[in-house]
Amino acid sequence: MTSIYGKYIVLTGGSRGIGPIIAEELAKKGAHIALAARSEEGLQSAANHLRQFGVQTMIVTVDLSQTSEQQKLVDSVMERFGQIDILVNNAGLETEGAYLDLSWEVIQKTVEVNLLAPMRLTHLVLPHMLAQGQGHIVNIASVAAKIGAPYAATYCGTKAGLAEWTRGMRLELEGSGVHFSTILPGYINEVGMFAKFNLKSPGLLGSTTPEKVAKAVVKAIEKDKLELFVNSSPARMLSVACEISPALGDRLKQVLGVVEFQRKKVEKR
Ligand SMILES: NC(=O)c1ccc[n+]([C@@H]2O[C@H](COP(=O)([O-])OP(=O)(O)OC[C@H]3O[C@@H](n4cnc5c(N)ncnc54)[C@H](OP(=O)(O)O)[C@@H]3O)[C@@H](O)[C@H]2O)c1
C-alpha cells in the first residue's frame, strides 16, 4: 500500500465541481496540493478550504488548452514544491450537442483539455517521477469512456482515448515505480458538469457522488488500481455488454433510455 501522506500532488480542475472535493480527500490524507484551473477566485477558495488540514497548498491559473501554460504549471510547481509525486488529471469539458451543431473550435478545445492536456502534463512530469523512482498519474475519465453516447460523441471519444492511453502507459512503465490509474465516474447530481442540467439521470443508469469519486482517487493511489468504475451496477453491466458485444450494447442503450436522455440533455442546453 502506497502512503499519500506528505506527497506533492498536482490536481487540475481544482476550481469547482468535483476537483475541490478530490483535493479535500487528498489533503485529509496529508498530501500537499497544487490546484490548477483558469479561475483564480475558484482556486483561491478551494485552497483556503484546504488550510484546515495543515498541508501546503498553491494555486496556478492556467488554460490547459495552451501548451505553453501546461509547461508553466509544471515549472511553477517544481519551483515551489521541488517535486511532483502525483498528477491528478481532473480538468474536463463536456460538449453536448448534435455533432454538426458544435463549432470546430469547441470540438478541438474538448480534445485539447480532456485528452491532450493529460498526455502533455504526463510528458512533462514523467522525467521527474522516473528520476525519483516513484510517481502516480490518476486520470479522471468517465463511464462515457466505455459507453459511446449520442450527442456526446466527442466527449466519449476523449474519455475512451484517455482510458486506453492510461492502460498502455501503465503496462509500458510497469516496474518503473510510476503507476497509472483511471477513474470512471457515472453521473454526479450534486456538483459539476452534469448537475448544471438539473436533470436526474435515468434510474437504470445510476449515479454517483463527488465524495465516492474522491475516495476512488485515494484508493487508486493507495492500492495501485488500474481502473475504478464509480457508479451503480446497472451502468457497469451496460459497459461490460458494450465491450463484449457492441451491437447488443447499442440496443441496450436504447432500451435503457440513454439515447432519449441524451436528446433531453441537448434540448436543455
Ligand atoms: N460531473 C459529472 O457528472 C462527471 C461524470 C463523469 C466524469 N466527470 C469528469 O470529472 C472531471 C471534473 O468534472 P466536473 O463535473 O467537476 O466539471 P466542472 O464542474 O465543469 O469543472 C471542470 C474543471 O475543469 C477546469 N477547466 C475546464 N477547462 C479548463 C481549461 N481550459 N484549462 C484549465 N482548467 C479547465 C474548470 O476550471 P476553470 O473553469 O476555472 O478553468 C473546473 O475546475 C472531468 O474530467 C469530467 O469529465 C464528471
The ligand as a Gaussian input file, in Angstrom:
#p B3LYP/6-31G(d) Opt

LIG

0 1
 N      -19.860000      15.703000     -13.162000
 C      -20.061000      14.513000     -13.689000
 O      -21.214000      14.014000     -13.712000
 C      -18.892000      13.725000     -14.223000
 C      -19.115000      12.367000     -14.562000
 C      -18.048000      11.638000     -15.084000
 C      -16.809000      12.217000     -15.244000
 N      -16.614000      13.533000     -14.903000
 C      -15.279000      14.097000     -15.120000
 O      -14.822000      14.665000     -13.908000
 C      -13.947000      15.765000     -14.187000
 C      -14.403000      17.005000     -13.419000
 O      -15.730000      17.283000     -13.839000
 P      -16.683000      18.314000     -13.087000
 O      -18.049000      17.738000     -13.133000
 O      -16.087000      18.714000     -11.792000
 O      -16.630000      19.519000     -14.141000
 P      -16.814000      21.090000     -13.933000
 O      -17.627000      21.389000     -12.731000
 O      -17.266000      21.609000     -15.254000
 O      -15.315000      21.552000     -13.638000
 C      -14.347000      21.422000     -14.642000
 C      -12.995000      21.826000     -14.084000
 O      -12.057000      21.842000     -15.173000
 C      -11.451000      23.133000     -15.263000
 N      -11.207000      23.503000     -16.646000
 C      -12.073000      23.475000     -17.690000
 N      -11.470000      23.946000     -18.802000
 C      -10.204000      24.265000     -18.474000
 C       -9.106000      24.804000     -19.174000
 N       -9.178000      25.135000     -20.481000
 N       -7.953000      24.999000     -18.507000
 C       -7.844000      24.704000     -17.187000
 N       -8.853000      24.180000     -16.461000
 C      -10.020000      23.969000     -17.095000
 C      -12.501000      24.068000     -14.647000
 O      -11.899000      25.237000     -14.115000
 P      -11.935000      26.691000     -14.768000
 O      -13.246000      26.882000     -15.447000
 O      -11.708000      27.584000     -13.585000
 O      -10.785000      26.709000     -15.723000
 C      -13.036000      23.226000     -13.492000
 O      -12.182000      23.317000     -12.380000
 C      -13.980000      15.974000     -15.706000
 O      -12.853000      15.392000     -16.303000
 C      -15.239000      15.246000     -16.119000
 O      -15.192000      14.809000     -17.454000
 C      -17.625000      14.289000     -14.395000

